[in-house]
């Protein structure tokens, strides 16, 4: 025999995003941002101590509730240029373009009492047990993990300029090399993620890509 259980969840979600890109010291592009979410539900889950089972259980309560969550951060980037003159045959110039970027993001722990998104009850050992009011929300349960993360990337493009005997110029890409990594401030150890690298070049009209 199979047992089927009918259930439904309903709600309304609003999303808003704010950003304020600006240039600092003429060369740095800074973009602070804030992402907001507001969830409305018409019922919540409430913790209580069940005298029969002697455990902390949850029960559904018809009640309007709103949950406000957010994450915020800031991105900073710039572009640097370098010029070389190898003068090897028709190859007169090599330009090196560098695009460094750094991004910091923060998401709080929404299980803290300040947000009031959890209910509680004491178990038989006198330990307070918490239950998420929004655990059956159609927009998933409440995030309980604080996140502070910094990601960094470095883009490199090497371009060559050919000048023939008639002074005719032509440009071509020699090498594209991109690197990225990240650091998790909340990690117990090994906060650094792997260094990711991708290289792309062309040899004898054949494109070669390496990751």
C-alpha positions as CSV (number, residue, x, y, z in Angstrom):
1,X,0.0,0.0,0.0
2,X,1.1,3.5,-0.7
3,X,0.2,6.5,1.4
4,X,-0.1,9.9,-0.3
5,X,-0.2,13.2,1.5
6,X,-1.6,16.3,-0.1
7,X,0.1,19.6,0.9
8,X,0.3,23.1,-0.5
9,X,2.2,26.2,0.2
10,X,1.5,29.7,-0.9
11,X,3.1,33.1,-0.6
12,X,4.3,36.3,-2.2
13,X,7.9,37.3,-2.8
14,X,9.3,40.8,-3.6
15,X,12.8,41.4,-4.8
16,X,14.7,44.7,-4.9
17,X,18.3,45.4,-5.9
18,X,20.2,48.6,-5.3
19,X,23.6,49.6,-6.7
20,X,25.6,52.8,-6.7
21,X,28.5,52.6,-9.2
22,X,31.0,55.4,-8.9
23,X,34.6,56.3,-9.9
24,X,37.1,56.9,-7.2
25,X,40.5,58.7,-7.7
26,X,39.7,58.7,-11.4
27,X,41.0,55.2,-12.0
28,X,38.9,52.9,-9.7
29,X,35.3,51.8,-10.4
30,X,33.5,51.1,-7.1
31,X,30.1,49.5,-7.0
32,X,28.4,48.9,-3.6
33,X,25.2,46.9,-3.8
34,X,22.3,45.7,-1.7
35,X,19.9,42.9,-2.6
36,X,16.6,42.6,-0.7
37,X,14.0,39.9,-0.5
38,X,10.6,40.1,1.3
39,X,8.5,36.9,1.6
40,X,4.9,36.9,2.7
41,X,3.2,33.7,4.0
42,X,-0.2,33.1,5.5
43,X,0.9,30.4,8.0
44,X,4.0,29.6,10.1
45,X,5.5,26.6,11.9
46,X,5.5,27.0,15.7
47,X,7.6,25.0,18.1
48,X,6.0,23.3,21.2
49,X,6.7,20.6,23.7
50,X,4.5,17.5,23.1
51,X,3.6,16.0,26.4
52,X,2.8,12.6,24.9
53,X,6.0,12.1,22.8
54,X,8.1,14.1,25.3
55,X,9.8,15.8,22.3
56,X,9.8,19.3,20.7
57,X,7.4,19.2,17.7
58,X,6.0,21.8,15.3
59,X,2.5,22.7,14.5
60,X,1.1,24.9,11.7
61,X,-0.5,28.1,12.7
62,X,-2.5,30.3,10.4
63,X,-0.9,33.7,10.7
64,X,0.4,36.3,8.3
65,X,4.2,36.6,8.6
66,X,6.8,38.5,6.6
67,X,10.5,37.6,6.3
68,X,13.1,40.2,5.1
69,X,16.5,38.9,4.0
70,X,19.3,40.6,2.3
71,X,22.9,40.4,1.2
72,X,25.3,43.2,0.5
73,X,28.7,43.8,-0.9
74,X,31.0,45.9,-2.9
75,X,33.0,45.4,-6.1
76,X,36.2,47.3,-7.0
77,X,38.0,47.1,-10.3
78,X,40.3,49.1,-12.6
79,X,42.2,48.7,-15.9
80,X,46.0,49.0,-16.4
81,X,47.9,49.2,-19.6
82,X,51.6,48.5,-20.5
83,X,53.3,48.9,-23.8
84,X,56.5,47.1,-25.1
85,X,58.5,47.6,-28.3
86,X,60.2,44.3,-29.2
87,X,60.9,45.4,-32.8
88,X,61.1,41.8,-34.0
89,X,60.5,41.8,-37.7
90,X,57.0,43.2,-38.4
91,X,56.1,42.9,-34.7
92,X,56.6,46.5,-33.5
93,X,54.5,46.7,-30.3
94,X,53.0,44.5,-27.6
95,X,50.3,45.9,-25.4
96,X,49.5,44.3,-22.1
97,X,46.0,45.0,-20.7
98,X,45.4,44.0,-17.0
99,X,41.9,44.0,-15.4
100,X,42.1,43.3,-11.6
101,X,38.8,43.0,-9.7
102,X,37.9,42.3,-6.1
103,X,34.4,41.6,-4.7
104,X,33.3,41.3,-1.1
105,X,29.9,39.9,-0.1
106,X,28.1,39.6,3.2
107,X,25.0,37.6,4.3
108,X,24.0,37.6,8.0
109,X,22.8,34.6,10.0
110,X,19.0,35.1,10.0
111,X,18.5,32.6,12.9
112,X,19.6,35.3,15.4
113,X,16.9,36.5,17.8
114,X,17.1,40.0,16.3
115,X,15.2,38.8,13.2
116,X,12.6,36.8,15.1
117,X,12.2,34.2,12.3
118,X,12.4,31.2,14.7
119,X,10.2,29.9,17.5
120,X,11.5,27.8,20.4
121,X,10.5,25.3,23.1
122,X,12.5,23.5,25.8
123,X,13.1,19.7,25.6
124,X,13.2,17.3,28.5
125,X,16.8,18.2,29.2
126,X,15.9,21.9,29.5
127,X,17.6,22.7,26.2
128,X,16.0,25.3,24.1
129,X,15.2,23.9,20.6
130,X,14.5,26.2,17.7
131,X,12.2,25.8,14.7
132,X,12.1,27.9,11.6
133,X,8.7,29.7,11.2
134,X,9.3,29.6,7.4
135,X,10.5,26.0,7.0
136,X,7.4,25.2,4.8
137,X,7.6,28.4,2.8
138,X,7.5,28.0,-1.0
139,X,10.7,30.1,-1.0
140,X,12.7,27.7,1.1
141,X,13.7,27.8,4.8
142,X,15.5,30.7,6.5
143,X,19.2,30.9,5.9
144,X,21.2,30.2,9.1
145,X,24.7,30.5,7.9
146,X,26.6,33.8,8.0
147,X,28.7,34.4,5.0
148,X,31.6,36.7,4.4
149,X,33.4,36.0,1.2
150,X,36.0,37.8,-0.9
151,X,36.6,36.9,-4.5
152,X,39.4,38.1,-6.7
153,X,40.1,37.9,-10.4
154,X,42.9,39.1,-12.7
155,X,42.4,39.3,-16.4
156,X,45.3,39.7,-18.9
157,X,45.3,40.3,-22.6
158,X,48.5,40.6,-24.7
159,X,47.9,42.2,-28.1
160,X,50.5,42.6,-30.8
161,X,50.7,45.2,-33.6
162,X,52.4,44.4,-36.9
163,X,53.7,47.1,-39.2
164,X,54.9,46.1,-42.7
165,X,57.3,47.9,-44.9
166,X,54.6,50.1,-46.3
167,X,53.5,51.3,-42.9
168,X,50.3,49.3,-42.9
169,X,49.3,48.3,-39.3
170,X,47.4,45.2,-38.1
171,X,46.5,44.0,-34.6
172,X,46.1,40.5,-33.2
173,X,45.7,38.8,-29.8
174,X,48.7,37.0,-28.6
175,X,47.5,35.6,-25.3
176,X,44.5,35.8,-23.0
177,X,45.2,34.7,-19.4
178,X,42.6,34.9,-16.6
179,X,43.0,34.0,-13.0
180,X,40.6,33.9,-10.1
181,X,40.3,32.7,-6.5
182,X,38.3,33.4,-3.4
183,X,38.6,33.6,0.4
184,X,35.9,32.5,2.9
185,X,36.3,34.4,6.1
186,X,34.0,32.1,8.0
187,X,35.9,28.9,7.1
188,X,37.5,27.1,10.1
189,X,40.5,26.3,8.0
190,X,41.6,26.4,4.3
191,X,39.7,29.6,3.6
192,X,41.3,30.0,0.2
193,X,39.6,28.3,-2.7
194,X,41.5,26.8,-5.6
195,X,43.2,29.1,-8.0
196,X,41.4,28.9,-11.3
197,X,43.3,29.8,-14.5
198,X,42.3,29.9,-18.2
199,X,44.7,30.6,-21.1
200,X,43.9,31.1,-24.7
201,X,46.2,31.7,-27.7
202,X,46.4,31.0,-31.4
203,X,49.3,29.1,-33.1
204,X,49.4,28.6,-36.9
205,X,45.7,29.8,-37.1
206,X,44.7,27.1,-34.5
207,X,43.1,28.3,-31.3
208,X,44.4,26.6,-28.1
209,X,42.6,26.9,-24.8
210,X,43.9,25.6,-21.4
211,X,42.1,25.5,-18.1
